[in-house]
């Protein structure tokens, strides 16, 4: 059926409407990306979420990978004004912009914009993949040059001293420095004398290198043998741990001093290991507050409570500064309950968080009388655990057993917010908004100018590709060698 007013069949007219609407959607997507960039720069997402992508995933239902891509593209468009303007007018689709922003730089933006307008989305993707492959190839050749130039020389000087000089590839150098650090710590870490008595750094590294060599020959350098030294031990009075002296009764973060019993709680500083508290540390004196290790650096009661949620503890009784008894080390969350908790929660329970490296958090702290049972525990990643104790956030258990998280203002954070209503009025508002901005969308803007001939990828790359700044010297050197040959 042909419509007299336009001279087109109804299906053709429908196709033009699809094209026009798609172009308007692309222009609106540009507006969305601008808002995302401004929102990200102002850290509007910093209301319990790790980054802007996590917030987008929670608030508008994007998959994590898609959310990260939106943020990446939004940031890139801020430095690419030509591509940004083309998308604003519906001349480039989001698919093309997403591909171009992976390789575009201010000095290559104009040529890549012409490519985006001329080619299809598939052709643009092919060119971008080839571009990135060439970049990686040049970088790999540079790595090969580094590897070929690595060397180590040693000779004995007139004083009978070995003189060692070398050039190592980055990864080998990092391994060597870590080994020297571990060996130097093994040699001099136990000396508690004044800092000026410690040998100079060069002497420490020299002695450490000898130890690394000896240990390598006999296989005796055990990197895990001194793990206890890297634990964080927090000492805190029991009454301070349990006290509540805040503006809100639910917070429980006051620090009144004075008690006859001290509680030590510790967490390993090495990620992924269980907490451990060596017994025998002097008890806290009344009113001393919570402190870390032998340094006696003060920490807040809420920091101590957070660590105490999921750690080992040793109870020490004292009177008038004298230790009366030292209890056995116990776990605040026993291993069987921990396994059941991990099976139930499968990761951090905070809305929008997908982290699986978590602490066990007591909804009602054990120092306040809360029981260490499954119904009183939730898994939280380290960041959200800190927010609940020190950041003003809170968690409550509803009557139906559901866990509710509240922000700093006491507002509930929804697990999955409902999307805003969208209908015909929203589409009309979008069209009016674009027209008011002087952007008249007809549907022809995003049509590629490709003439149908096969894509000559080699020719395109020879014409367009330019090395990134850190590889310019390498490419110039290779081209000079090729010309001489």
N, C-alpha and C positions, 0 to 999 in steps of 0.2 A: 504494500500500500504506500502510495506516494503522497506526501503532504504538500498541498498546493503552495502554501506560503513559503516553503523553503526549497521545494523541488527535490527533496530527499525522501527516501523510504524511511519508514518509522524506525527500522533497525539501525539505519545510518544515523539518524538523529539521536537515537539512544547512545550510539557510540560516541558522538560528539559531546553529549552531556557527560558521559563517563570521563572523557578526556579533560573537559573543563573542570569537573569536580575534582579529579585527581590533581590537576595543577593547583587548584585552590588549596587542597590538602597539603601539597608540598610547600606552598607559601605559608600556610598556617604552621606547618612543622618547623619552618625557619623561625617563626615567632616563638614557638615552644623552645627551640634550642637557645634563642637569645635569653629567654627567661631562665632556662636551666643554668646558663653560664653566669648570669647575674646572681641567681640564687646560690650557686656554688661559691662564687667569690665572696658573698656576704655570709657564707656558712649558715644559711637558714636551716640546713639539715641537721645542725648540731644540737639536736634535742633528744639525744639518746642514741643516735645512729652514727656509725663509724665514718661514713662519707656520703656524698650526694647520691651515688649509685644505689647504696643500700636504702636510702630514703625513697628514691624513685621506685625501687622494687616493692617496697612496703606500701607506698601511698597510691601509686597508679597501676600497680599490678604487672609491671614489666618483669620479664625474666632477668636474673642477675647479669647475664652476658649482654642482653640488649640494653639494660640500664647503664652498664659501663660504657658501651659504645655510644649511647646518647651523650653522656658526659664528655667522652673523648672528642666527639665531633663538635660539640658545643664549644669546648675550649679551643679547638683548632680553628674554628671559623672566626674567632676573635682576632686571629693573626693573618687571616686570608680574606681581605676585603673584597676582592673581585669575585671569588667563588661565593662568598657570603651574599653579595648583591644579586648574583645570578639566581641563587636559590630563593632569595626573597621575592623575586619576580616570577617564580615558577618555571624558570628556564632549566634548572637542574633538579632531578629527583633526589630524594634522600639516599637512594641506593648509590647513585653516582657520587654524591658528595661524601658519603661514607667511605667509598673507595679512594677518591682523590685525596682526602685529608690524611690518608695513611702515608703519602709520599710527598705531598705538596709543601713547598717552602715559599717564602715571599719572592725569591729569585726565579722560581720555576712555575709560579702560580698562573701566569698569563697563558703559557703554552698548554698547561694541563687543563685550564678552563676551555680553551679552544677544542681540545680533545674531548672534553665532557659534552660540549654542545654538538660536536660532529658525530660522535660514536654512540652506539647503543650501550646500555648498562653492562651487557656481557662483554663487549669489546673494551670498555673502560676497565673492567675487572681484569681482563687478560693483560692489558698494558701495565696496570699497577702491580700484578703478580710478577711480571717480567722485570719491572723496575726494582722491586724489592729483591728479586733474585740476583740482579746485577750488583746491588749494594752489598748483599751478603757475600757474593763471590769476591768482590774487591776486598772486603774486610777479611775474608778467609785467606786471601793471598797475603795481606798484611800480617795476619797471624803466622802464616808460614814463614815469612821473612823474619819475624821475631824469633820463631822457634829455631830457624837456621842460624841466627846470630847469637843464640844463647851459648855461653861458654863459661868455664871455670878454670882458672889457672892458679897454681901454687908454686912458690919457690922459697928457698931458705936465704935470708939476707945475711949480712956480715956479722950480725950479732947472734946468729943461730936461731932466729925466730922465723916461723913460717909466715909468709905473706900470701894471703888468699884474696884474689879478685875474681869477680864473676858478673855475668849478666844472665838473669833468669826470666823466663816468660812469666806473665802476671800470676797465673795460678800456682806455679811452682814457688814463686817468691812469697805468696801469701801463706802457703803451707810451711815454708821455712820459718817465716816470722812467728807463726803460731807455735811451731815446735820450739823455737828459741824462747818464746814467752813462757811456755810450760816448763822448760828446763831451768830457766832462770828463777822461776817461782819455786821450783823444787829445791834449788840450791840456797836461795836467800830468803824464801818466804817465811821461814820459821824464826828468823832473827827479829827480835822485837826491840832492838836498841834504837838509838836516835837515827834519824834519816841520814845525817851527815856521815854516819859510820858505814853506810852501805856503799859498796864500790861504785865508781862511775858506770854509766849505762854501757859504754863500750866494753869495759871489763866484764860486766855481767853477761853481755852477749857472747863474748869470747869464751868464758867459762861454760856458758850454756851450750855453745856449739860443741865443745869437747864432750859434754855429757850426752848430747844427742848422738854423737858418733859412737861413744862407748855403749850406750843403751841400744843403739841399732845393731851393733855387733853381737850383743848377748841377748837381745830381745827383752830387756828389762824395763823399758820405759812404759809404764802403765798409766794412760791418761785418766783412768777412772779411780785410781787408788787414793786420791786426795779429795774425793767429792764432798766430804763433810766440811771442808774449808769454805766451800762456796754456798753455804746455806745462810739464810737470813733468820736470825733468832730474835724474837720480840719478847721482851719481859714486860709484864703488866700486872698490876694489882687486881685481884678478883673484883673488888667493889667498883673499881674504875671500869672494868670490862662490862659489868652489869648495870652501871648507873645510867640514868636518863635525865639529862638536864638541858632540854632543848625547848625551842618555841612550840614545837608540836610534840605531843606525848608519844606518837607513834615512831618518831625518828630514833630515839634512844641513843643520843651521841653526846651525853655530858661526861665530864671527867672530874667528879669529886675525888679527893685524895684521902688516904688513910685506910689501912686494912691490916688484918693479922695474918692474911694468907696471900701468897703470890702465885700467879699462874704464868708459866712460860709457854708460848706458842711459837712454832717455827714452821717455815716453808722453805723448801729447797729452792735456791735461786736458779737451778738448772731446769729448763722447761721439761715437763713430762715426767718428773720424778716425784715421789711421795715426800711429804713433810717429815722431818725428823728433828727431835730436840735432844741434844746431849744433856744428861742430868748433871747436877753439881754446880750450875751457875749461881752466883750469889743472889739471894732473894732481893726483891725490891724493898727499899725502905719506904716507910709510910709517907705518902704524898709525893713520891718520886715520879709518878706518872708512868707512861709506857715509853720504853726506850729500845733501841735496836742494838743488839750485840754488845761488844765491849766498849764501843765508842760512846754509848749512852746518848746517842742522838735521839731527841724527843720525837715521838709520833703521836698523832691524835688517838683518842679512844676508839674512834670509828675505824681508823686504819687497823688497830689491833683487833677489833671485832671482825673486820673483813677477813683478816688472815686466820683468825680463830675459827671461822666458819668451817674450814676444811683443812685441818692441819694436825700435826701431832702436838700433844700437850703433856707437860710434866707439872704436877701440883707440888708446891713446896710450902711447908708450914714454918713460920718463924715467929719469934716473940722478942721484942726489944733488939731487933737486928741480928738475933741468933737463929740459925736454921735448926728447927726441931726435927723435921722429917722431910724426905724427898720421895714422892710417889713414883709409880711406874709410868713409863711413857705409854700413852694410849692415843688412839685415833678418834677425833671428834666424829667422823663418819666411818664406821666399820666397813671393811671391804665388801661383805655381802650386801649391805644396804647400798653401797656405792655402785655395785654391779647392777642391782635392780633399778637404781635411779638412772643410770646411763641407758639401760634397756628401755625404760619408760620415756625419757625425755629426748633421747637421740640428739642432744646438742643444746645450745643456749636457748632458753625459753623466751628471751626478750623479743618482742614483736619485730619481725624483719631480719633478725640475726640468724645466720646459718653456721656460726662457728661451732666446732666440735671439740675444741680444747677448752674444757670448762672446769670451774670450781663448783662444789656443792654449797648452796646457800640455804641457811636456815631462815624460813619466813618469820618465825619467832625465834630469836637468837637463843642458843642454849644457855648463855649467861643470864638471860631473862627468865629462865625456866622452860624454854621451848624444848620439846622432845626431839631426839635424833631418830625420827622415823620417816618413812617415805612420804607420808602426807604433809610433812612439815618441811620438805626439802624441794628445791628446784635447781637445775643446772643453769649456770650463768658463765659466760666467757669472762675473762679477767677484766675487760673494759666495762662491761655492764655490771659486774659485781662491784667494781669501784664506784660506779655511778649510784648504785643503791645505797652504799654505805657513806660515801663522801660527797656525792654529787647532788643530793637533795631528792633523788628519785625514791620510790617506795614500791613495795609489792604487798598485795593482800590476797587472802584466800576467801572467795565468795562462799555463800551458803551452799551453792550447788557444787562446790569443790573446784570451780574454775579459778585459775590464777589471774589476777588483775594487776597490771603495772600502771603506776601513776607518775606523771612528770613532775617537774619542780613546782608547778602551780597547782598540783593536786588533780589534774585532769587525766582521765583514763586514756591510755594509749591502746587503740583498737588493734586487735590481731590482724584483721583484714578490713580496712576502711571501705565503705560502700562507695562506688564511683558516682560522680555527680550526674544528675539527669541530663540526657542529651536528646534533642528532638529536632524537628524542622526549624524551630525558632533559633536554635544554635547555629544551624547551617546558614540561615538568612543573616544572622548577626556577623558570621564570618565573612560573607560576601560584602556586606556593608562596610565592615572594618577594612577589608582590602581596598575597596573602592575609595574610601575616605583617605587612605594612604597613597592614592594615586596609582594603585596596582590593578590594572584591568586584565583579568584573566579570560582568555578565549579558548584555551585548550591546545593552541598551536605552539605555545612557547617551548614545551619540552620535547618536541619532535626532533630527532637527530637529523643532521644534514648529510648523513652517510648516503653515498650514491649506489650502494649495493655491491661494490667490488670487494673481493676478499681482503681481509686485513693483512697487510705486510708488516708483521710485528717487528722484524729485524730493522726495516727502514724506519719505523716509528721510533724505536728505541735509539737508533743512531742519531735521529733528529732531535729527540726530546731529552734523553737522559743526561743529567749532570750529576757529578759526584757530590755527596754532602761535604760540607766544609772540612771535616776532619780527615777526609780521604782525598782531598784535592792534590796534595803533594804526592801521594802514592800513584794516582792516575797519571799525573804529569810525568813522573819518573818513568812509568811503564811506556807511555807514548813516546818519550824521547828515545828510550831503548829500542822500541819498534822501528822508529824512523832511521836510526843509525844502522840497524840490521838490514 
